[in-house]
Amino acid sequence: MTNDIRTTLLVAATVFASAVQPGRVRAHGRPPYIERIAFDPTNEQRLVAQASFGLIVSEDGGTSWRWVCSAVFRADPTTEDPDVVVADDGGLVIGAFDGVARSSPDLCEWTFPDGPARRVFVVDLEPDPFGSAIWGVASTGTTADVIVRSEDLGRSWEAVGPPIEDVLIESMARAASDPGRVYLGGAIPLGAEPRRGFVFRSEDAGETYTPVEVPLEDGERFPLIVAVDPTEADRVFIRVTRRGTDIRPERLLYSDDGALSFREIFRLRGMRGVALSEDGQRLWVGSAQGEGLHLARGGSFDFERVNDVDVRCVEVRGDELWLCVDPHRNDYALGRSMDEGATVEPVLRLQDVALLPECPACSATGFTCPAWQDDLEFDQDQYFGSGMPPPGGMTGQPRDAGDIALCGAEPPPPPPEMGCGCRVVRPGSRDSVALLFIALLVLVIRVRGSFFGPGVG
């Protein structure tokens, strides 16, 4: 067992021990941030922001927002930033540590499809540029990763191509100009050998892959596919990640031969957001650690700093540049720029999020999320207000520190005389503690425990 594994297990045991001791207060969770934004492909007024405390959805282009708690789609807000895709019917498809969840278009009901995307890590989701299919990467953490695909807007899933042996896949991308081209990025974690990074290329829509090793520098973790030129499938950009506590710059690598070879084009500390314009001629790179937003024009890699804002995500939609920014250094968390990032118009302030979707009281969202409203208000006041508990005070353990709501579309609701028939795992309950400990152990396996052999491809 490596020192890294021992350390992670010790942390897991410490958290578990604190969770089972009555009266002990666990950490409330992470500071509130926006981590990514997704657009509705059929309704430009509909926006979905994934936050560290759930989802925030706007139906009017960002004028107003409604909040969906993480518990309703089985995600833990203290550890997860699940990926999200808006399906063509308006339903949300979420990829979390517990598998895929799918909402109804009104966000009130949630299902958890059977198949290869159930009860596994879903570490990336991607909409298909050639239709309504949705792709993803599914991993148990102990067996080979599998590429999965849904042809029915996330309601059911099937495995595509062979399992990816040896390498833990962390990202995937479909090329918008070539229906056969698929790219994957991942690594063999530390274990019996030094960490090794790989990019996989498929020319037959994921039926077969060619692996290419990406040499890693000291402390680097994974090569992530961050952009593929929409007009040229051979132009690929990868970000080589470091730990959040590693202050050394991260590398941005570029390939113009379909990931057969790469060269470094930029280094930036705290690199988080990378986005390519729809014509492939402008490339934005943002830093979350004080080094601002950078832009290279005309297909070149001559970057200039265009804004000093701390960036957590960057997305392009037509002429619009959308940015997740640090809400603790700015008065907003999500903004839009119409001048290539030089100025940013605030669109979403986290302290203004209050409303829930208009759902029946016994729907999954209508039942589960109101129980978490006090926690949201607590966070908002702690980070953006007076720092005092909300009126009435907090009665103890905030629920979003690891407790998962066991609610949703399954099992079917009981007769009306039994009420909603949906229960929330309360702080300190045995179910809650067991779920937390299991999640921590699985996380150890996923992040640390690669026991595969050294062969790749």
N, C-alpha and C positions, 0 to 999 in steps of 0.2 A: 504494500500500500504506500503510495507516495505521500510526501508531506502535504501536498495540496488536498488530497482526498481526506487525510486525517484531519486537517484544519476544517474542512467543510463539514465533515461528520461531527466534529466538536461543536461547531456553530449550531448545527441541526439539533444536537442533543441539548444544548443550552436553551435554545428556543423552546424545545419540547418540555424541558423541565420547568421553565417559567410558566408555560401554558397550563400545566396540570396542577400548579400550586394555587389553592384558593386565595383570593385577595391580591394576587400579583397582577400588576397592570402591564400588559405588553405594549410595544410601540404602536402608536396610532396608525402609522403608515408613512408613505413617502410624501414629500411636498407636492402640491398639485401642479401638473404640467399638461400641456398638449403634446403628444408624441407623434401623431400623424393625422392626415386629413384624407378623406375619400370623397369622390364625387359620384353623384347619381348619373349613369350614362344616358338616361332618358329624361331627366328633369334638372336643368342647370340651376334651379333655385334650391335644390336639396343638397345639403352639405352634411358630412358626418366627421366629427373630430373625435379621435380616440384620446382619452385623457387618462391620467394615472388613477382616476376614481370612477371610470366608466366611459360611456359614450355621450356625446353632446350633439344633438341633431337640430339642424335648421331647415325649415320648409320654405323660407322666404329670402334666400340668398344671404343669410347672415344677420338679418335684422333682429330676429329673436331665436332663442335656443331652448331646447328641452333636454333633460338629463335622463339617461337610462343607467341604472346601477350595475356594477360588474357582477353582482351575485346572481342576477337573473340569467346570465349566460355562462355561469359556472367559472368565472375567472376570479382570481385573488388579486385585489388591487395593490397589495403590498409587494407583490413579486412580478406581476404580469403586465405586459403591454401588448395585448393580443392584436393580431392583424385584422383588418376589416375590409370587405369588398361589398359594394352596393350592387345587388343583382338587378337584372333588367326589369323585374316586377316591383322594385323598391324595397324588397326584403334585405336585411343585413345578414351577411355571412361572416362569422367570427371564427378565427383560428386561435385556440387557446391551449393551455397545458392539458386540458381535459378533453380535447378534440374539437370538432366543428360544432358550432351552434348556428341555427338559422332563425331569424325573426319573421313574423308576418310583416307585410308592408306597413301596417299601422304601428308596429313595434310592440304590440301587446302580448303576443304569444310567441313561444320559443320551442323549437324542436332540436333534437340531438340525433342526427341520422345514424343508423347502423352502418356497418361496413368498415373499411380500412381507415376511416378518419374519425372513428369513435374511440374515446378513452385512450388517446395517444397524444403526444405533443404534435400540434400543428404549428410549425415554426414559420411558415410563409404561405400567403395566399396571393394569387395573381389572376386578374380577369383576362380572358382570352381576347386578343385584339381582332380575331376573325369571327367572332360570334358571341353567344351568351354563356359559353362554358366558363368554369372557374377551376383553376389549378391550385395545387397545394403540395407541401412537403409534410409527410407524416412520419413520426419517429416514436418508438417505444423507449429509446435511450439505451436498450440492451441488445436489440436486433437491428438488422440492416434497415436503413431508411427507405421509404417508399414514396414515389410520386403518385399523387392521387388527382382525380379529375371528376367534376360533376357536370353533367350535360343538362340537368334540370334545375338550374338556379340554386344549387346547394342542398336540394332535398335528399339526394342519394349520391354515393361516391363509389368509384372503382379505382383499382390500382392500374397504373400505366407503366408498361415496360418492366425491366428487371429491378429487383431491389438494389440499392446502392451499397455495396459491401464496403466495410472498413471505415468509410469517411462519414462523419456527421455533417449532414447538409444543413446550411443555415439560410440559404437564399436561392431563389430561382427567378428567371425572367424569360418571357416569350418575346421573340423579335417581331415587331409589327409589320415588317416588310417581307417576312419569309415564314409561312405557316409551319414549316418543318423544324425551324431552329428553336432550340431550348437551351438555356444556360443554367448551370447550378454552381454554387460556391460553397465550400466547406473545408473541413480540416480533420486530421487525425489528432485528437487531443493528447496532451501529455500523459504518459503512461510508461510503457516499456521502451519508448523511443522519444526523441524530440518531436514536438508538434510539427506537422507538415500540412501546408495549405494546397488546395486543389480547386480547379475550375473544370467542370464537365461540360462538353458540348454535344448536343444531339442535332442531327440533320433530318431525323425521321419522326419528329413530334414525340420524342421521349421513348421510343422503342429501344434504341441503343445509344450509348454514350462513349465519347472519347475523353479520357482524363488527361489534364495537363497540370503538372505540379507548379505551384507558385512559391518560390523560395521565400521563407519568412525571416524577418530580422528578429533580434532579441526582444522578447516581450509581446510580439504580435500574435494575434489569436486566430482570426478567420478572414479569408477573402470573401467579401460580400458583393454580389452583383448589384450595382446601384443604378446603372443605365445602359440601355442598348439604343443606338441611334434608330429613330423611327423610320428613317429612309434607307439605312444601310445595315444589314444584319451582322456584318463582320466587325462593326465598330462597337466595342464593348468597354465599359468602365467598371472597375472594381475598387472598392475601398478596403484596405487592410486594417482591421480593427485592433484596438488596444483596450485594456481595462479602463474603466472610468477613472480609476485612481492613478493611471499612468499618464504623466504630463508630457511625455514625448510626442512629437507630431505623428499623425497618421499619414499613410501614403495613399495617394490616388493613382492607380495604374490604368493604362490604356492599351487596347489591342485593336489593330486594324486588319487582322487576319483571322478573325473568328475565334479568338482566345487560344490560338496556337502559341503566341508569344506576347509578352507584355513589356511595357516600359513605363517608368515613373514620369508623371507630368506635374505633380503638385504634392506638397506636404503642408499639413495644417493641424495645429493642435486642437483636439476636441472636435474633429470633423464629424458632423451629424447629418447635415442635409446636402444631398447632391441631386441636381436635376438638369435635364437636357431639354432644350426647346423642341417644339414639334417639327422644325425643319433641320434639327441637328446642328445648328450653327451657333448656339449660345449655350454655355455650360456654367451653372452656378454651383458653388461650393460654400457651405456655411459652417461656422465654428460655434460650439456651445461654450467655449472657454475664453471668450473675450477677444477673439481675433476676427470677428465680423463676417460679412458676406462678400464673396469674391465672384467675379464674372470674367469669363473669357469669351470673346466674340469672334465671329467669322470662321469658326471651325479651328481656330488656333488655340494654343494653350498659354497665351500671354495673359495671365490673370491680373486684374486690378481690384482693389478693395472698393466696393461701391456703397457699403453701409456698415456701421459699427454695431448693429444689433446682434445679440446672442441668438443663434439659430439652432433649433431642435429638429426641424424638418423643412423641406422645400418641395413644392409641387407646382407644376406648370399646367395651366389650362388655357389654351389659345394664347392670347396676349397677356393673360393674368399670371402673376407670380404670387403664390400663396406661401406664407411662412409661419411656422410655429416658432414662437420666440419665448424667451425667459420671462414669465410674468412677474417674477420677483425683482427684476431690474427694470421692467417696463410696466406701463399701466394696462397692458393687454397681453393675451396669450396667442392670438391668431390674427394675422393681418394679411392684407392684399396690396400688391404693388402693380401699377400700370406703367412704370417707367424703368423696368429691368431691375428693380430692387433699390433704386436710389432713394425713394421715399416709400413709406409703408403706411397704409391706412388701417387703423385698428378696426377689427371686425368682432372680436369676442373677448370679453373680460370674464375671467373665471368667477370673480366675486358676484357677477350678475346672474349666474346660472341658478335657477330656483325651480322652475316649472318641470313637472313630469309629463310624459305623453298622456293624452286624454284616453285612458283605457278603463274598461270595466273593473270594478273593485276586485273581482275574483279571477281576473286574467293573471298571467304570470307576472307581467310588469306591474299591473295595478295592485297586486297583493304584496309583492316582494319589495319594491323600491321605496314605498312610503316609510317602511321601517328603517331605512337607511338615511332618511332625509336629515335627521339630527346630526349624523356624522358629517354630511356634506356641509351643513351650516357650521359645525365645529371647525372643520378645515378652513372654510372661507374666513371665519373670524380670526382663527389663529394666524393665518398667513397674510390676510389682506385687511383685517380690521383691528379691533382693540387688543386682540390676544387673550380675551376673556371668554369663558364658556358662554354659550347662547343663553337667552332668558330661560329661567327654570333650571339651568345647570345640567351637567351630565351626571348620570346615575352611576357611572363606573366605566367598565371596559367599552371603548368604542367598537362597534361591530365590524368595522372594515379591517381590523387587524387580524385577518386570517380566517374569519368565520364565513362559511359558504352557505348560501340559501339553497335548501333542497326543494325548489319549487319549479314549476314549469308545466309543460304540456304532458308530462308523463309522471306518474300514472294518471289516467283520466280522472277528472274531478268527481268526488262522491256526490250522493244526493244532497239537495239544498239544505235539508235539516242538519247536515253536518258542517255547514258553513263552507268556506272555500276549500277545505281539505288540504291546505298547503301549509307546511310548517317551515319556520326559519330556525336554523341551528343557532341557538343562543350562546353567548359568551360563556366559556367554562364548561359546556356540555361535553360529554364523552365523544359524541359524533364529531364535534368541532375539532377537538384535540386530535382525534385519530386522523381526520382528513388533513389537518395541518402537518402532522408528522409524516404521513405517507407522501404528501406533496414535497416535503423537504427531502426525503430519501430519494424520491424519483428525480428531483432536481439535481441531487448529487450525482446520480447515475448519468443523467443527460449531459451535464456540464463537464463532469470530471471523469466518469468511469468508462472510458473506452478500453475494452478488453479484447478488441479484434486483433487479428494478425497484421503484419506490416504490409502485406501485398495490396496493391491498388490497381484496379482496371484489369 
